[in-house]
Structures are given as structure tokens and as C-alpha cells.
Amino acid sequence: MNLSVIFHGDWEVYAHRDPVSGKRELLQEHIARCEKYRIRISQERKLLKIEEKFLTKLGLDKDDFAGKLVKEMIGAVILFHDLGKGTPAFQKNKMGNPNTVPTKYWGDDSSHSFLSAFLYLDFYLYEIKNGFNKVEKEQKKALIALAWELSYVIAKHHSNFESMEAYLKNFQLKAEELLRKWKEEPVPGFSQLRYFYEIPIAKSINQYFMCRKAFGRTENDIVHYFFIRLEYSILVACDYYATTEFNSGFEMDCFGKADASKFREIYERSHLMESIRKYGKESYPRKKWDGKEKINILRNKRLNLCWMVMSLILKKYQPFFFFSINFNRHNDRTCINLVRFFHIIKFSCFFKLTHCH
């Protein structure tokens, strides 16, 4: 799978910019860095064996059309996750790219995660539909469900996890508006949409629910649940390491077996984190807590406690770490940071999954 299949603009597209030096990172460079870290993490943490066991449970482990397609879908999460940054709005407003194309609809909204997820779905739902005669009925259900759930991973790689139902409700509203604009004016540089030009969005969402319902409260339902959180943790870790490498020049080469304090220290010195800390101290709304301490101080203490606890766990255990925490709008950033540093899979309960280690 190559970027040129989806994006064929003849201008440079950037993924990140250092506001101090003005240095910019091409989207292709960021994708290459993310893919490099996925390979390294896969080798050190034996991810391929874990993923193969998940796919066996879902009936997608054979060397047939479905088996090959699902592996491509998993790998393409990294390729697609920042593709929405190719819009004129993101390039002009976020990257300061002077080579943007004049546009009627795509010059204002600089968000990128949802568009990336939408493009991923359009591409792979079409591939599944096109290969209808090459897959078994149960395989097709699993592929459709995974396509939607992997799009959810892409859409949420910069934000809080919400329920799949909430994501789909929001998806329908945003996608219908996006599709309306796209039909009048395609996003410059992107390949034409395929699946959503043929299939109504509401019908496609209903199809997902029908496919997902087939799993019921079975073991496969649980497998889906943990598999998506595994893929989320991989994407967030790769994106995080790749972005830090661009910002600081530090190349991570040890994953889960070393003291993360050095990496954290470098990360905290980056311009990105310095601006976030400054915002937290000077601009972020604060509330008194029992008239003594500010709520942000309590959050920082909780984060430091998490670092201490996880550092102790790291010294004792080698495989992926499963960490249970109650998510809400206050502590989700703490959890995302923990995922990034320790490859923790976010979930609220843990069923027997020892065979996946």
C-alpha cells in the first residue's frame, strides 16, 4: 500500500512544524518514521504472534483474500492516520505551507483525524465490497466490523475514547456534511471517493451494527474489544515516538525494557510540552479544592504517582502491561501518556487473555 494511491498532489505536504526553528516534516517522512517504530516494536514485543492469535479467533488467519486484506488493513492504519493533514486548511493554518491550492470548502477546518478515518473507511469498505465473492460470509462480517473499528482508532488517536455508538452517531453527522462538500468540490490532491459515492452513510453504519451483532456476547466479541485497544496502543506509541524523533532528534530503540526517564526528560524539554505546561500554568481554567489546592496541582500529583507505579511495574514485568483505570474527561490525558510510554492497552476490565502474551 502506497501513499500515492490515495494522494497524488504535486505539491509538498507537511505533517509537523517546529515553531521555533521553522523546520517542517513531510507527511511521507512522518509515515516512514511511524512504520519504522511499528516494525521495531513488533520485533521486540512479538506483536505479530499476538495479532495472529487474535486473527485466528476471528477466522481471518488463512492465506486467502480475507487473510491478506486484513493484514493490509492493520498496516494501513499508520499510512492513513495523518492523511487528513493534506487539506489546504491544515497546510496553510498549521504548517504555514505557501503552496496550498485555492479552495471553496477546504480552507477553514484544520482538524485532520476524522477525515483520515473517513478516507480509511471509504478505501477499505470498497475493497471488501469488491472482494465479496472471494470471502466467506463470516469473514466478510469480521472484515466490515474491523474496518469500522480501525477507523475509530484513527479518529481517536488524538482524543478521548468514547463509545462506538457515540462515534458512529457523530460519524454520520460529520460524514454526510463532508460528503456533500466533496461531491461539489473534492479535496485537492486526493483520489476520488469510491465506497461512499455508492453506499449511503446511514446504510453503511447499519451494516456495521448487523455485522457486529453477529458476534453477540461471544468470545469473539471480547477478542474484538481487546484487539482494537491493542491496535490503538500501537498507533499512539508509533506516532508519539516518530513525532518526538522529529522534534528532538532522539531515536527510541528500546521498547518496554528500559528506564523511560531519559526519554521523558527529552520529551518534557520539547517546545510542544513547554507550551502545554505554560498553558496549564497561565491559561487553563482552575478551581479551588477545599480552599487550599488547585485542581491542576492534584492532576499533576496523580500523574507523578502513575509514573512511579508504572516504573516499578516495568522493573518486574516484560510483556505488554495491562492497566485498569476509570476514564473520564479529567484523567484521559494521563492514560494516553501512559499508553505512549509503556504500551498500555486502555480498558476498564480484563478477561482471561493470557494466551495472547
C-alpha positions as CSV (number, residue, x, y, z in Angstrom):
1,M,0.0,0.0,0.0
2,N,1.5,3.3,-1.1
3,L,0.6,6.9,-0.2
4,S,0.4,7.8,-4.0
5,V,-2.7,5.5,-4.2
6,I,-4.7,8.0,-2.1
7,F,-2.9,11.3,-2.5
8,H,-1.5,12.4,-5.9
9,G,-1.0,16.2,-5.4
10,D,2.2,17.5,-7.0
11,W,3.0,19.8,-4.0
12,E,4.7,19.0,-0.7
13,V,2.5,18.1,2.2
14,Y,3.8,18.5,5.8
15,A,2.9,16.6,8.9
16,H,4.7,18.7,11.6
17,R,6.4,22.0,12.0
18,D,8.8,23.2,14.7
19,P,7.5,26.7,15.6
20,V,10.9,27.8,16.9
21,S,13.2,26.7,14.1
22,G,10.6,26.6,11.3
23,K,11.7,23.1,10.3
24,R,9.0,21.0,8.8
25,E,8.5,17.3,8.4
26,L,7.0,15.9,5.2
27,L,4.0,13.6,5.6
28,Q,5.9,10.8,3.9
29,E,8.7,11.3,6.4
30,H,6.4,11.0,9.4
31,I,4.7,7.9,7.9
32,A,8.1,6.3,7.3
33,R,9.1,7.0,10.9
34,C,5.9,5.6,12.3
35,E,6.3,2.4,10.2
36,K,9.9,2.1,11.4
37,Y,8.7,2.2,15.0
38,R,5.9,-0.3,14.3
39,I,8.5,-2.8,12.9
40,R,10.8,-2.3,15.9
41,I,8.0,-2.6,18.5
42,S,6.6,-5.6,16.7
43,Q,10.0,-7.3,16.8
44,E,10.8,-6.5,20.4
45,R,7.3,-7.1,21.8
46,K,6.5,-10.0,19.4
47,L,3.3,-8.3,18.1
48,L,2.9,-10.5,15.1
49,K,2.3,-13.5,17.2
50,I,-0.2,-11.6,19.3
51,E,-2.0,-10.3,16.2
52,E,-2.1,-13.7,14.6
53,K,-3.8,-15.2,17.6
54,F,-6.4,-12.5,17.5
55,L,-7.0,-13.1,13.8
56,T,-7.2,-16.8,14.3
57,K,-10.1,-16.2,16.8
58,L,-11.8,-14.0,14.2
59,G,-11.4,-16.6,11.4
60,L,-9.1,-14.3,9.4
61,D,-5.8,-16.1,9.7
62,K,-5.8,-18.1,6.4
63,D,-3.6,-17.2,3.4
64,D,-6.6,-16.2,1.3
65,F,-8.1,-12.9,0.1
66,A,-9.6,-12.1,3.5
67,G,-6.4,-13.0,5.4
68,K,-4.2,-10.9,3.2
69,L,-6.7,-8.0,3.2
70,V,-7.0,-7.8,7.0
71,K,-3.2,-7.7,7.4
72,E,-3.1,-4.8,4.8
73,M,-5.9,-3.1,6.8
74,I,-3.9,-3.3,10.0
75,G,-0.7,-2.0,8.4
76,A,-2.6,0.8,6.7
77,V,-3.7,2.4,10.0
78,I,-0.3,4.1,10.1
79,L,-0.5,5.2,6.5
80,F,-3.9,6.8,6.9
81,H,-3.8,8.2,10.4
82,D,-2.5,11.6,9.4
83,L,-3.7,11.7,5.8
84,G,-6.3,14.4,6.7
85,K,-3.4,16.8,7.2
86,G,-3.3,17.0,3.4
87,T,-6.1,19.6,3.3
88,P,-5.4,23.2,2.3
89,A,-6.6,24.3,5.7
90,F,-4.2,22.2,7.7
91,Q,-1.3,23.0,5.4
92,K,-1.9,26.8,5.4
93,N,-3.1,27.3,9.0
94,K,-0.9,24.7,10.9
95,M,2.1,24.2,8.7
96,G,2.5,27.6,7.1
97,N,2.7,25.9,3.7
98,P,2.6,28.6,1.0
99,N,1.9,26.1,-1.7
100,T,-1.7,25.5,-0.9
101,V,-4.4,25.3,-3.6
102,P,-7.3,27.8,-3.6
103,T,-10.5,26.1,-2.5
104,K,-14.1,26.8,-1.7
105,Y,-14.8,24.4,1.1
106,W,-11.4,23.0,2.4
107,G,-9.7,26.2,3.6
108,D,-11.1,26.7,7.1
109,D,-11.3,23.4,9.1
110,S,-7.8,22.4,10.2
111,S,-8.8,19.2,12.0
112,H,-7.4,16.0,10.5
113,S,-8.2,12.8,12.4
114,F,-11.9,12.5,11.3
115,L,-11.0,13.0,7.6
116,S,-8.2,10.4,7.9
117,A,-10.7,7.9,9.4
118,F,-13.3,8.7,6.7
119,L,-10.8,8.1,3.9
120,Y,-9.6,4.8,5.5
121,L,-13.2,3.6,5.6
122,D,-14.0,4.6,2.1
123,F,-11.0,2.8,0.8
124,Y,-11.3,-0.5,2.7
125,L,-15.1,-0.9,2.7
126,Y,-14.8,-0.6,-1.1
127,E,-12.1,-3.3,-1.1
128,I,-14.2,-5.6,1.0
129,K,-17.3,-4.9,-1.2
130,N,-15.2,-5.6,-4.4
131,G,-13.9,-8.9,-3.0
132,F,-17.4,-10.1,-2.0
133,N,-17.1,-13.3,-4.0
134,K,-13.7,-14.1,-2.6
135,V,-14.6,-14.2,1.1
136,E,-16.9,-16.4,3.3
137,K,-19.9,-14.8,4.9
138,E,-18.5,-14.8,8.4
139,Q,-15.2,-13.4,7.1
140,K,-17.0,-10.6,5.5
141,K,-18.8,-9.7,8.7
142,A,-15.5,-9.7,10.6
143,L,-13.7,-7.5,7.9
144,I,-16.5,-5.0,7.9
145,A,-16.6,-4.7,11.7
146,L,-12.8,-4.4,11.8
147,A,-12.7,-1.7,9.1
148,W,-15.1,0.4,11.2
149,E,-13.3,-0.2,14.4
150,L,-9.9,0.5,12.9
151,S,-11.3,3.8,11.6
152,Y,-12.3,4.5,15.2
153,V,-8.7,4.0,16.2
154,I,-7.6,6.5,13.6
155,A,-10.3,9.1,14.5
156,K,-9.4,8.9,18.2
157,H,-5.6,8.8,18.2
158,H,-5.5,12.4,19.4
159,S,-8.6,12.4,21.7
160,N,-10.6,10.6,24.3
161,F,-12.1,7.2,23.8
162,E,-15.9,7.3,23.5
163,S,-18.3,4.5,23.0
164,M,-18.5,3.0,19.5
165,E,-22.2,4.1,19.4
166,A,-21.3,7.7,20.1
167,Y,-18.6,7.6,17.5
168,L,-20.9,6.3,14.8
169,K,-23.6,8.9,15.7
170,N,-21.0,11.6,15.3
171,F,-19.6,10.0,12.2
172,Q,-22.9,10.1,10.4
173,L,-23.4,13.8,11.0
174,K,-19.8,14.7,10.1
175,A,-19.6,12.3,7.1
176,E,-22.8,13.4,5.5
177,E,-21.6,17.1,5.6
178,L,-18.2,16.1,4.4
179,L,-19.6,14.0,1.5
180,R,-21.9,16.9,0.5
181,K,-18.9,19.2,0.1
182,W,-16.7,16.6,-1.5
183,K,-19.3,16.0,-4.3
184,E,-19.3,19.7,-5.1
185,E,-15.5,20.1,-4.7
186,P,-13.2,17.1,-4.0
187,V,-10.3,17.8,-1.6
188,P,-7.4,19.0,-3.8
189,G,-4.8,16.3,-4.4
190,F,-6.8,13.3,-3.1
191,S,-8.1,10.4,-5.1
192,Q,-11.9,10.3,-5.7
193,L,-14.1,8.6,-3.2
194,R,-15.4,5.2,-4.1
195,Y,-17.5,3.5,-1.5
196,F,-19.4,6.4,0.0
197,Y,-20.3,7.6,-3.5
198,E,-22.2,4.4,-4.0
199,I,-23.5,3.4,-0.5
200,P,-25.4,5.8,1.8
201,I,-23.6,6.5,5.0
202,A,-26.6,5.6,7.2
203,K,-26.9,2.2,5.4
204,S,-23.2,1.6,5.9
205,I,-23.5,2.2,9.6
206,N,-26.5,-0.1,9.9
207,Q,-24.4,-2.7,8.1
208,Y,-21.7,-2.4,10.7
209,F,-24.3,-3.0,13.5
210,M,-25.6,-6.0,11.8
211,C,-22.1,-7.5,11.4
212,R,-21.2,-6.6,14.9
213,K,-24.5,-8.1,16.3
214,A,-23.5,-11.5,14.8
215,F,-20.8,-11.8,17.5
216,G,-23.3,-11.2,20.3
217,R,-21.8,-11.8,23.7
218,T,-19.4,-14.4,22.5
219,E,-15.7,-14.8,22.9
220,N,-15.2,-13.1,19.6
221,D,-16.9,-10.0,20.9
222,I,-14.3,-9.9,23.7
223,V,-11.5,-10.5,21.1
224,H,-12.7,-7.6,19.0
225,Y,-12.7,-5.4,22.2
226,F,-9.1,-6.1,23.1
227,F,-7.8,-6.3,19.5
228,I,-8.9,-2.7,18.8
229,R,-7.2,-1.5,22.0
230,L,-4.0,-3.2,21.0
231,E,-4.0,-1.5,17.7
232,Y,-4.8,1.8,19.3
233,S,-1.8,1.5,21.7
234,I,0.5,0.6,18.8
235,L,-0.6,3.6,16.7
236,V,-0.3,6.0,19.6
237,A,3.1,4.7,20.5
238,C,4.4,4.8,16.9
239,D,3.0,8.3,16.4
240,Y,4.5,9.5,19.6
241,Y,8.0,8.1,19.1
242,A,8.0,9.4,15.5
243,T,6.9,12.9,16.5
244,T,9.4,13.1,19.3
245,E,12.2,12.0,17.0
246,F,11.3,14.9,14.6
247,N,11.1,17.4,17.4
248,S,14.2,16.4,19.4
249,G,16.3,14.2,17.1
250,F,16.1,11.4,19.8
251,E,15.5,8.0,18.2
252,M,14.0,5.4,20.6
253,D,15.5,2.0,20.3
254,C,14.2,0.2,23.4
255,F,10.5,-0.6,24.0
256,G,9.3,-1.7,27.4
257,K,12.6,-3.0,28.7
258,A,14.4,0.2,29.7
259,D,14.0,3.1,32.1
260,A,11.8,5.7,30.3
261,S,13.1,8.6,32.4
262,K,15.6,9.8,29.8
263,F,13.0,9.7,27.1
264,R,10.5,11.5,29.3
265,E,13.1,14.2,30.2
266,I,13.8,14.8,26.5
267,Y,10.0,14.9,25.7
268,E,9.4,17.4,28.6
269,R,12.1,19.7,27.1
270,S,10.4,19.8,23.7
271,H,8.7,23.1,22.6
272,L,5.4,21.2,22.4
273,M,5.4,20.2,26.0
274,E,6.8,23.5,27.2
275,S,3.9,25.3,25.5
276,I,1.4,22.8,27.1
277,R,2.9,23.3,30.5
278,K,2.8,27.1,30.1
279,Y,-0.8,26.9,29.0
280,G,-1.6,24.8,32.1
281,K,0.0,27.3,34.4
282,E,-1.1,30.5,32.9
283,S,-4.3,30.0,30.9
284,Y,-6.1,26.7,31.8
285,P,-9.2,27.2,34.0
286,R,-8.5,26.4,37.6
287,K,-10.8,25.7,40.6
288,K,-10.1,25.8,44.3
289,W,-10.1,22.4,46.0
290,D,-11.2,22.7,49.7
291,G,-9.9,26.3,49.5
292,K,-6.3,25.1,49.6
293,E,-5.1,23.5,46.4
294,K,-5.9,24.0,42.7
295,I,-7.3,21.1,40.8
296,N,-4.4,21.2,38.2
297,I,-2.0,20.6,41.1
298,L,-3.9,17.4,42.1
299,R,-3.9,16.2,38.5
300,N,-0.1,16.6,38.3
301,K,0.3,14.7,41.6
302,R,-1.8,11.9,40.2
303,L,0.3,11.8,37.0
304,N,3.5,11.6,39.0
305,L,2.1,8.8,41.1
306,C,1.2,6.9,37.9
307,W,4.8,7.4,36.7
308,M,6.2,6.0,40.0
309,V,3.9,3.0,40.0
310,M,4.5,2.1,36.3
311,S,8.2,2.4,36.8
312,L,8.1,-0.2,39.5
313,I,5.9,-2.5,37.3
314,L,8.4,-2.1,34.4
315,K,11.2,-3.5,36.6
316,K,9.3,-6.7,37.3
317,Y,7.3,-7.5,34.1
318,Q,8.4,-7.8,30.5
319,P,5.3,-8.3,28.2
320,F,2.6,-5.8,27.5
321,F,1.2,-4.2,30.6
322,F,-2.5,-4.2,31.3
323,F,-3.6,-1.2,33.4
324,S,-7.1,-0.7,34.6
325,I,-8.4,2.8,35.2
326,N,-11.7,4.6,35.2
327,F,-11.7,7.0,32.3
328,N,-13.2,10.5,32.3
329,R,-12.5,13.9,30.9
330,H,-10.1,14.7,33.7
331,N,-7.7,11.8,33.6
332,D,-7.8,10.6,30.0
333,R,-4.6,12.6,29.1
334,T,-2.8,10.8,31.9
335,C,-3.9,7.5,30.5
336,I,-2.9,8.4,26.9
337,N,0.6,9.4,28.2
338,L,0.9,6.1,30.0
339,V,-0.1,4.3,26.8
340,R,2.6,6.2,24.9
341,F,5.4,5.4,27.3
342,F,4.5,1.9,28.4
343,H,2.3,0.4,25.6
344,I,-0.6,0.1,27.9
345,I,-3.9,-1.0,26.4
346,K,-6.7,1.2,27.6
347,F,-9.7,-0.7,29.0
348,S,-11.8,-0.9,32.1
349,C,-11.9,-4.7,32.7
350,F,-9.7,-7.6,31.9
351,F,-10.9,-11.0,31.0
352,K,-8.8,-14.1,30.5
353,L,-6.4,-13.3,27.7
354,T,-3.2,-15.0,28.8
355,H,-3.0,-16.9,25.6
356,C,-2.2,-13.6,23.8
357,H,1.1,-13.0,25.7
